[in-house]
């Protein structure tokens, strides 16, 4: 079973809560996805208000409520925003995205913030570009996962960073969660087949005409991809059938 | 390239944008709307962020010929004290608003930087996001306001055409075109998270004004890449800009700038506003009153523009829900700015 910071996680599909047409549709989709980890932007909730719609909607006995720092442009901002959730949980999905358009993560500020938050006792799950060296440095400072992107958030482009993600997985000491850009269940399956420990999906489910069904599809795709990985995928290779063998002399 | 080919491109060029705004675009308005809807959904999801204005003062040193705050119009003028403005804010907060826009005429003596700082420090307890739409300020003043907790700046050029600008702004500090034009620039440098621009629909030529607006927004997006650039569509009452043109420019701007915020106020009728929800709009005001004190005190004084959509916040929210969209009240947090 997947384990993050000592906690066993039942589902390898994490789900985001943005962009849904209503809280009701969001809850149905979360339920159908089988996800245990649900991430919520702290900017969207009134963290001190237990009656806040979104906080109240997500049953924290059933789901692991993972607040994120979406909107932060700098390490300082991310740290300040993360601290807001301290009364509720010490888990945080760290996002430092100075460009509000493509929402690509700032590696330098992310590393700075991660270091501070880990020291303060947070379980830190940083969103990063698929940069293997950054992934290693984040593990060195004590992050509990790394979350490289497949392609920009909401782009539906799938696993454009597959080669770099493969290296991250190969070198990882913590779970690798592919986050962002997964636009179709097959993209999620592909990430899992590569050996990712989990994936995070939001837009593809939230803006689907049928979010519940799409959540189900992602759930199955993640399981299928994982099982494919575990069963040992044959890697596509050129057939070794040279017409004149190079080692014939050994006979 | 056929018109429909442009709709399948991302990004499109400025020349493509011109074609979207042309008669061809009007003839293909449905295809334009479909593409705009698709791009908006992808980047913003099915959500509409709600905000309300608080009018602080209708005193003004300018004489904009189209405006109810024109200093030549002799109507009752008031400026709210910090406490009165706070009373207004409490009403909006109680309704459920989390994002507010502070609006004022150009009366620097009364609505001073110090006044605004005092007010903002009180408002931070009630709201997650505080933007300003007041007279243009210097970069230093914006830096002070940003540090006090103002996160967004709205400033309309009103009209990009210099000749018309001169004609409709005959006197007062606003007659300085360039100082106004550089305002978003100073705000961006000061660090605001959101920069909102626009022109008054009906003052100049729709086509060339929209081209100028698109260029302006694109420039700001590139230069202030850490800020969210938004565009508003304030249409004057009785404007020559038709519903079709308004729709066409919303869709064309969305396709040209897929990630820009697009804002629609209560200047527009309820029915039109509802119909524009899926077409590209990302933010809407609701339950707006456009004269100072109008939420909490019963003092009829001159308003900046007549409100067309008179629905309450819950009625607007219900209309958004009925369209299959989520009304979003909070999408920011005052803690992003450290005091």
Interface residues (C-beta under 8 A of the other chain):
Chain A: X18 X19 X20 X21 X22 X23 X42 X43 X44 X45 X46 X71 X72 X73 X76 X77 X80 X81 X84 X98 X99 X100 X101 X102 X154 X156 X203 X206 X207
Chain B: X41 X42 X43 X44 X45 X46 X47 X98 X128 X193 X221 X225 X226 X227 X228 X259 X321 X324 X325 X326 X328 X330 X331 X332 X333 X335 X336 X338
